[in-house]
Structures are given as C-alpha cells and as structure tokens.
Amino acid sequence: MVKPFVKWPGGKTTELEIIHRYMPEKMNNYIEPFLGGGACFFSLKKEQYEQAFVNDFSSELISLYKLIKEKNPLFHQYLHEIWGLWSYFGTFSDQHFQQLRILYGRYKDEELTKEALKIEVEQFAKAKRIEIETRTPASLNINADRLIKELITSVVSKFDNTKKNELKKGDLPEVDYQKNVEASIRATVYTYYRYIYNERDKYKIDHELHIALFFYLREFCYSSMFRYNSSGGFNVPYGGASYNSKAFINKIDFLRTTELQEILQQTLIYNLDFEQFFKSITLQEGDFIFLDPPYDSDFSTYANNSFGSSDQERLAHYLLNNCPCKFMLIIKNTDFIYQLYNKPGINIIGFDKAYSVSFMDRNDKKVEHILITNY
C-alpha cells in the first residue's frame, strides 16, 4: 500500500474510499487493464491478492514501471542528473534574481523597449553560458544553443506577461517577483527537457533517458495534461510558479524503496490493448478486475492513444459476455455508457463528488460518476 507516484489524468485517488467500499473482500489475482497512475492498485495491501496483472496501452508508462521494477541503474542515474540540473537552475535563479529584477524594473518603467529587453537578456544569457554548460551533465548537454535560446525566450516572455498583468491589476508584492523570475528560469529547463524528449530520435536518445524525461515531464507539466502538436510533439507548458519547489527527488528516491519494490516484484506488467491483455492471462472465477477506462467523450485521448466509442463497446461486450470473474468499472456517467451496461445481473451504482450513493434507475441522470459491477 503506497501512494501513486506518476501524475496521470483521471487519477482516482479521491474516489478510493468508495472503490474500497464496494470492492470484494477476497480475491485471488488482481487484474487492472487501464493502470494509468495506479491509484487503486497501489492502495491495496499486497497481502490482499496472490499476484497482480496490470496493463496500460501507453508504452512509455509501462516502460517506466518496468524500469523501476528492474531497478535499472542507468535510468536512476539519468533521473538524478535531471534533478541535479533542475536544482542548479533553482540556485542560479536565486543568485541572479537582483540583476534580473533590476532589468525587469527598467522594462516596466519604459526605460527599455521589448526589443532592448531581449538584447539585455541575450547578453545576460551569453555571459552565463560557460557556467551553464559546465554544470550540465554530458547526458543532457545535447544542444547548448537550444538551452540558451530557451533561457532568453522564457525570461523575456515572463517579463512581458508580468508587465501586462501589472498594468491591468496593479503592482505585484515583491515576493511574487522572485517567484516569477524563478518560474521563468525553471521553465527554461522544463522546455529544454521537453525539446530533448520530443527530438529523441534526432539525437539518438537512449531508452532509459527517454523514460526518465517522460517521468520528469509527467511531474512538472501543467495539470498533468497530455497535449500534442500537429507533428506529434508533446507541447504542454511548465506548470508555473507553484511547481518551483516540487521535491521531485523524493519521488526518485521512493522508486527504490523496499515497500514499492515488494509490490512490483509481485506484479506482471503488460503493454497491450485491453482485449489482448485479457487473452494473455488466464482469468479464473476468484480473480478481480478493476477497470478505469478513459471517459466516454468526443475526445478521449491520452498519451497519444485514442479510446473511442467502439473501444467502449468492445470493453462492454467482453465484460458482459466473456468475463469469468468479478469486475468493477468506474467511469463518468453518460447515456451511452449507461445503455451499454444497463443489463440483467449488472449493478450500476451512482455517486456524486460528496460520494453519496444511489443504485441507479432509468430516471437518475444527476450523478456524475458510476461504479458498475457484476456482483
């Protein structure tokens, strides 16, 4: 029983109380075809099941879990290097705050035009280039020009946005200037890491670094979103000033803890379509399947993988016709989902954000989420 450590859209941490309320008291094997961040799985005590079989269609997510399970030393080295450069830029921000604060003041007071500000920031960044390159690990020193460019772009953009906001809302408290400067510096590193991640084929980034960057981006991207540009590049921005002080090192260290490793060693991990996953394991009557599929919507896409209405129909067909064991499915309440599962022998339990519960009938359309069970 541990806390989930990968930020993932649609996590069910806040729904665990009601999930556990309706979960079977006994099970042989635990099965989860849409693992995501694993909130339900990791909330179980390992003594509650004999073995766990978990799956997700995201190859990056599953690679992350597998590298953690095998205690891959290169993966852990990269994580510490990613954290080390991130930490250095936090110190860099503190050391150069006053210089940058004065520069912003000149821009705010119209002493500098935006173009003149950019020239000043370029001079600042170029003066610090040798220091920055020296502190960048070889594994991450892939395109120094790009890193310096990101620094210039990030600082100028932050100063410009801050000035516009102050014109509308008034002067910021002094402490917020420091947070904003740090956020611009942190965004530099984030955007540089995102660039390396997106250009991994161009730079022949190895698998361990790719997944280490993926783990970092999951932690620091805005609101744990998935969003991609027309070229397939991940383009979610840095989470902002509130993310500046995230202690990512604590998560890195947690990956090697005995508590987590004991759970993972008792777990078989798959990267398949859910239907292929079910065919790959031998399900028995005493097993339990927990399902948290992507929500039914016009746009159910995460990690560049779509999950549409036809997939929801495939899933329902399997659960209603071929599933040999108990299952629980948690999903947003829509007419489409309700009609799929409103069958004899199936219980549909509606709940709202306050987790008041009602067994649904055809007229109960108010609840936001539903639990669907065959027991």
N, C-alpha and C positions, 0 to 999 in steps of 0.2 A: 504494500500500500504506500504509494508515493504520489507526489503532485506531478501533473503533466509538465513537461519542460520544453515542449515545442509549441510556439504560438501558431494557432491554426484557426481559420474561420469556422464559425459554427460550433466551437467547443462547448461541451455540456457540463462544465464544472458546476454551474449554478443549478443544474437540474438533477444533480446526483442524489439528492435526498429523495425525490420522487422515483427515480430509477431504482434505487435500492429498496424502496418501499414495495415495489411490485416485482422485483427480481426473485426467481426461485431460491429457496433456502439451500437447496442441494443441487449440485451439477457435477458431471464427470469432467468433460473438457469444456473450456470456454472458447467460443468462436466469435471473431469480430471481423467482418469483411470490409468495413469502411473505417479504418483505425483513426486516421487524422492525428490529432494531438493525444488521443488515447485517454481522455479524462475518465471514462468509465472503467476501462481496463486497468489503469494504474490505481484506481480507487479500491480495487479488490485486494484482499489478503491472498497471498499466493497459496495458502492452505485451503482456500475455497474451491479450488479446482485441481485436477490432476495435471493437465497440460493446457497451454493456451495456443491457439492457432489464430494469428492475426494477419490482416491483409490490407493493402491500400493500392490503388491504381497509380498513385504518384511514385514514379521510380526514384525521385530524389528523396522523398520522405522515407521510403523503405530502405534506401541506401544509407540514410542517416542512422536509422535504427540498427541496421546490420553492422555498420562500422563501430557503433557504440557497443553492441553485443560482443564483437570480436576484440574489443579493446585495441583497436588499430593505432599503433604508436605514431605513424605519420599524420594521421587525422588529428590526433591530440596535439602534436607539435604545431600543426597549422593553426588550430584553434588558439593556442597560446600566443602565436605570432600575430594573429589577427587582433587579439585582445591587447597585445603589447603595443602595437602601432596606434590602436584606438586610445589607449591610456596616455601614450606620449602626446597625442594631439590635444588631450584634455589639459595636460601640463603646459603645452605650447600656448593654448588659449589663455591660461592664467598669466603666463609670463608676458604676453604681448597685448593684454587687454587694454592697458592705459594708452599705448600707442594707437591701437585701433579705435579706442573710444574718442580720442582727440580727432582722429581722421573723420569719424562719423559726425562729430560736432561741427567740423568745418563744412561738411556736406549739408548738414541740416541748416546751418546758418547762411547757406547760399554762397559761401566763400569758394566752394568747389562746384563745378557743374558735374553731371553724371559722368561725362567723358573724362574730365580731370580726375574724378574719384577713381575711375578704373585705372588710369595711368599710375596714380599713387599706390593703389593696391597691387598692381603688377610689379612695381618697384619693390614693395614690401615682400611679396612672394618670391621674387627672384633673389632678393638678398638672403632669404632663409632657405633657398633651395639646397645648398650643400648640407646644411644641418638636417633638413628633412630627409634627404637621400641617405645620409649616414645612419639615421635612426630607422629607416625602412628595411625590414628583413629581406634577404635576397629573394625569397619565395614570393614576396609581394611587390618587389621593385621591378615591375613589369613594364611600366610606361611612365617614367618620371615626368615627362612633359604633360601627360594627361592629369597627373596628380596636382601639379602646379596650376594647370588650367582650371581644374575643379575648385581649387582654393580661391582663385581670383573671382570666378563666376559666383561662387557661394557667398563670399563676403560682400561683393557689390550688390547682389540680389537682396541679401538680408538688410543691408543699409538702405537700399531703395524702398523696400517694403516697410521698414521701420519708420522712415521719414513720412511716407504716405499715411501710415496709421496714426502717427503723432499729429499730423495736420488735421485729421478727422476727429481724433479722440483726446488730444492733449498729450503733454509730456509723460513719458514713462517714469516710474520710480527708478532710481539709479541701479538698484539690484537687478532690474529687468534688462538693462543694457548689457550687463555682464552675462546674463543667461542667453541673450540673443547673440552676442559675439561668440560664445561657446557653441551655440547651436549651429552657427554658420561654419565654424571650424569642424565640428562633428559631422555636419552634412557633407563637408569635403571628403572625409574619409569614407563615409557611407556611400556616396555617389561613386567614388573611385572603386570601392569593393564591388558595387553593383556593375560597374563597367567591366571589371575583370570577369565577373561571373557571367555576364552576357556574352563576352568575347572569348569564352573559354576554348572554343575550337581554334580561333585565330592564334591564340597564344599557347596552344597545346597545354592547357592547364590539366594537371593530373586529377584523377577521380577524387582523391582524398581532399585536395584543396577546393575543388568544385563543391563538394558536400559541406565542407567547413564554412565556405562562404554562404552557401544556402542556409545553414543553421544561423549564422550571424544575421543575414537579411531577414529571416523569419522573426528574429528578436527585435530588430530595430526599424523595420519598415512601418509605415503609418498604418495603425489599426489592424495589423496582421493581414492586410489585404493581399489579394492576387490580382494583378492587372498587367496586361501586356500590350505593347505597341504593335503596329501592323507588320513589323518584321519578326515578331515573336519575342522581343526583348522585354524582360521584366522592368517595369517603369514606375513602381510605387516609390514615392519620395520618403525621405527620412522622417521619423515620427515627430521630430521637433524638440523644443527645449525640455519638455517633460521627460524625454528619453535620455537626456545628457548624463544623468547619474545612474543609469541602469548598471547593476553589478553583474554583468554577463559572466564574469569569471566564476561566480558562484555556481552558475549552471554548468560551466565547463568542468569544474571540479566535481559536481554532482554526478556526472556521467560515469565516473569510475567508482562510485560508492558501492559497497557490498550489497546494500539494500536494493539498488536498481539492478545490479548485475545478477543477483539471485532470481529476480523476476524474469529477466531476459533469457537466462540460461534455461528456464523452464518454458520457453516460448519458441514456436516455429513461426518464421516471418516470411510472408509471401508478397509478391508484386504481380497480381493478376487481375483481370476482370472478375467481378464477384462470382459470376456463374462458373468460370473456370476454377476459381478458388474452391467453390463448393465441390466440384468434381474431383479436385486434387486431394481432398481429405476424406476420411471415412467417418461420416457422421453417424452417431448412434443415439438411441432413444434418450439416454440420460444426459446428453450434452445440452448446452445452452448457447443460443446465438443472440448476440446483441447487435442491432443494426442502427446506425445513424447516417443514412444516406444523404447526399446533397438534397436540399429542399426542392420541392416541385415549384418551379417558376419558369418564366420565359427564358431566363438566362441563368442556368445552374452550371457555372464553370468555376473550377478552382485548379490551380497548378497546371494550367493549360489543358485540362481534361474536362470535356463536357459530359453532362449527365442529364439527359432529356427525358421526355415523356415515355419514349419507347423503352428506355432503360428502367424507368419506374414500373412499367408494365411487365418487363422481364422479371424483375425482382418479385413483384406481387405473384406472378404465376408460379415461380419457384416456391415461395413461402406457402402459398395456399394449396399447392398440388404435390410438391415433392419433398418438403421439409420433414425429416423423420423425428425431429426433437422440438423442444420448447424454443420459442423465439420471442424477442421483444424488439419492436421497432419504434423509434421516437422520431417524429417529423412534424413540420409545420402543417397545420390543418388547412386543407384546400378541398374544394368539391371533388376534384379529380382523385386525390388520394383517398378521400372518404368512400367514394364509389368503388374504388379498386378493392378496398378491404372490408366493406360492409357486407360480410358473408356469414353464413351459419358457422358457429364454433369459434368465431373471432371476436375478441373483446376490444372495443375501442374506448379508451379512457381519455377524456379531455381534461386539460388543465390550463390555468392561466399563469401569469407571471407571479402571482402570490401562491401558486401551487394548490389552490383549491381544486378539488377533483370532482368530476361528474362522469358517470357512464353515459356515453352519448346516445342520443336518438336522432332521428332524421331532422328534427326541428332545432337541434342545438348547434348553431353555427357561430356562436360567440367566442368559443375557446380558440386560443392562438396555436396551441400545440397539442398533439395527441400521442399517447402510447398505444401501440397495437400489439396484442399478444394472442397466442393460440392456446392459452391455459387460463 
